[in-house]
Amino acid sequence: MLPFALVLALATPAVHADTTPIECDNCAEWNQPHAPFRLIGNSYYVGVDGLSSVLIVGKQGHVLIDGALPQSAERIAANIRTLGFRVEDVKWIVNSHAHYDHAGGIAALQRLSGAQVAASVLGAATLRAGTADDADPQHGYGDAMRFPPVAKVRELRDGEVLALGELRITAHYTPGHTSGGDTWTWRSCEGKVCRNLVYADSLTPVSAPGFRYTADGGARIAQFRRSIATVRALPCDVLISAHPGLSNLFDKQQARDRRGKKNALIDPNACRAYADDAEARLGKRIAEERAQAPADR
């Protein structure tokens, strides 16, 4: 007869620290389930309702972009399985930026799949640390920025192409929202028609209290604007933003799948509009900081 403690252990599902839920004001809303769906060709949305994750399917394995929250990992894995694919066939996981709401689930997804993880040099360092780095505008939130750290992260240069069989996905360094953000581009085909897909990093000037984008003489602002210009200039037929609402992804999906507008996801102006919105948000933030500066002296 097995000891009672061993019987209990065998009967109880394993609980992993890398899926311990993170609590935040928006986390429960962001983590609502969303049914997976095809974007274009071999590319699928597998994320949750407020946090994107994309699966790119290949004959020699799959690429997954972003892992949302720790508590999102099982939902992303379930979405992959619902589509008929194996989580174990995910060979690479890449990240837009290393905040808990986009990187929090990566450690669990890496464990479930055995995949390698890749990010920019600074993004990789932050993934390994499991918290926002000193240069991150949200670093001032302290322990609230922690997420499960990720082991064995490959560092990618700006413009580097990650290859997996016939798949090719390109990293575009887009710091600003964080110091190590990446935007990802690739092509997916349906028959002889191929489209340029863009998974755009967040470009919003969000920060902890006390942080100033204008504090360093304009260097950070110039870097942020270069990132915005990078996204604006990308070949872009289908845009997926790290938060799907910022690219109206689900509205476009419903127009295609429920109202019969078969090309509703295709918008060659989407990246320009996304960049224009980011430029307006940054301009507003700069104006606010400059207006507050005399009162703070």
Long-range contacts (C-beta under 8 A, 24 or more apart in sequence): 16-108, 16-111, 17-148, 18-70, 18-73, 18-107, 18-108, 18-111, 18-148, 19-70, 19-71, 19-73, 19-74, 19-105, 19-108, 20-70, 20-71, 20-148, 21-69, 21-70, 21-71, 22-69, 22-70, 22-71, 22-100, 22-101, 22-104, 22-147, 24-100, 24-101, 24-144, 26-50, 26-101, 27-69, 27-71, 27-101, 30-68, 30-69, 30-101, 31-68, 31-69, 31-71, 31-72, 31-75, 33-75, 34-79, 34-250, 35-79, 35-82, 36-79, 36-80, 36-82, 36-83, 37-253, 37-257, 39-188, 39-197, 39-238, 39-240, 39-265, 40-188, 40-189, 40-190, 40-195, 40-197, 40-237, 40-238, 40-265, 40-266, 41-188, 41-189, 41-190, 41-194, 41-195, 42-188, 42-189, 43-186, 43-188, 43-197, 43-238, 44-83, 45-240, 45-244, 45-249, 45-253, 46-76, 46-79, 46-80, 46-83, 47-72, 47-76, 47-79, 47-244, 48-72, 48-75, 48-76, 49-244, 50-243, 50-244, 50-245, 51-101, 51-102, 51-242, 51-243, 51-244, 52-199, 52-240, 52-241, 52-242, 52-243, 52-244, 52-249, 53-79, 53-105, 54-199, 54-240, 55-80, 55-83, 55-85, 55-90, 56-167, 56-169, 56-186, 56-188, 57-85, 58-164, 58-165, 58-166, 58-167, 59-165, 59-166, 60-91, 60-164, 60-165, 60-166, 60-167, 61-89, 61-90, 61-91, 61-92, 61-164, 61-165, 62-89, 62-90, 62-91, 62-92, 62-164, 63-90, 63-91, 63-92, 63-93, 63-94, 63-162, 63-164, 63-167, 63-169, 64-90, 64-92, 64-93, 64-94, 64-109, 64-113, 64-115, 65-93, 65-94, 65-95, 65-96, 65-184, 65-199, 66-94, 66-95, 66-96, 66-102, 66-103, 66-106, 66-199, 66-242, 67-93, 67-95, 67-102, 67-103, 67-104, 67-105, 67-106, 67-107, 67-108, 67-109, 68-101, 68-102, 68-104, 68-105, 69-100, 69-101, 69-104, 69-105, 70-100, 70-104, 70-105, 70-107, 70-108, 70-147, 70-148, 71-104, 71-105, 72-104, 72-105, 73-105, 73-108, 73-109, 73-112, 74-108, 76-105, 76-109, 77-109, 77-112, 87-112, 87-113, 88-112, 88-113, 88-114, 89-113, 90-115, 91-115, 91-116, 91-164, 92-116, 92-117, 92-118, 92-162, 92-164, 93-117, 93-118, 94-118, 94-119, 94-162, 94-169, 94-171, 94-182, 94-184, 95-119, 95-123, 95-127, 95-182, 96-181, 96-182, 96-183, 96-184, 96-199, 96-200, 96-201, 96-202, 96-242, 97-123, 97-177, 97-178, 97-180, 97-181, 97-182, 97-201, 97-202, 97-242, 98-123, 98-126, 98-127, 98-132, 98-147, 98-178, 98-180, 99-132, 99-138, 99-145, 99-147, 99-178, 100-145, 100-146, 100-147, 102-202, 102-242, 103-127, 103-147, 103-150, 104-147, 104-148, 106-148, 106-150, 107-147, 107-148, 107-149, 107-150, 107-151, 108-148, 110-150, 110-151, 116-152, 116-154, 117-150, 117-152, 117-153, 117-154, 118-153, 118-154, 118-155, 118-156, 118-162, 118-171, 119-153, 119-154, 119-155, 119-156, 119-180, 119-182, 120-155, 120-156, 120-158, 120-171, 120-173, 120-180, 120-181, 120-182, 121-155, 121-156, 121-157, 121-180, 122-175, 122-178, 122-179, 122-180, 123-178, 123-180, 123-181, 123-182, 124-153, 124-154, 124-155, 124-156, 124-180, 125-180, 126-178, 126-179, 126-180, 127-153, 128-153, 132-178, 133-178, 133-179, 133-180, 135-179, 136-178, 136-179, 137-177, 137-178, 137-205, 137-206, 137-207, 137-208, 137-211, 137-213, 138-178, 138-206, 138-207, 138-208, 138-211, 139-208, 139-211, 140-207, 140-208, 140-209, 140-210, 140-211, 141-208, 156-182, 172-230, 172-231, 172-234, 173-227, 173-230, 174-200, 174-201, 174-203, 174-227, 174-230, 174-231, 175-223, 175-224, 175-227, 176-203, 176-205, 176-220, 176-223, 176-224, 176-227, 176-228, 176-282, 177-201, 177-202, 177-203, 177-204, 177-205, 177-206, 178-202, 181-227, 183-227, 183-230, 183-231, 183-234, 185-234, 185-235, 195-237, 195-238, 195-266, 196-234, 196-235, 196-236, 196-237, 196-238, 197-237, 197-238, 197-240, 198-231, 198-234, 198-236, 198-238, 198-239, 198-240, 198-270, 198-271, 199-240, 199-241, 199-242, 200-231, 200-239, 200-240, 200-241, 200-242, 200-247, 200-271, 200-274, 201-227, 201-231, 201-242, 202-241, 202-242, 202-243, 202-246, 203-227, 203-228, 203-231, 203-274, 203-275, 203-278, 203-281, 203-282, 204-278, 204-281, 205-281, 205-282, 205-285, 212-289, 213-282, 213-285, 213-286, 213-289, 214-286, 214-289, 214-290, 214-293, 221-282, 221-286, 224-282, 225-279, 225-282, 228-275, 228-278, 228-279, 228-282, 229-275, 231-271, 231-274, 231-275, 231-278, 232-271, 232-272, 232-275, 232-276, 234-271, 236-268, 236-270, 236-271, 236-272, 237-266, 237-267, 237-268, 238-265, 238-266, 238-267, 238-270, 239-267, 239-270, 239-271, 239-274, 241-274, 246-274, 246-277, 247-274
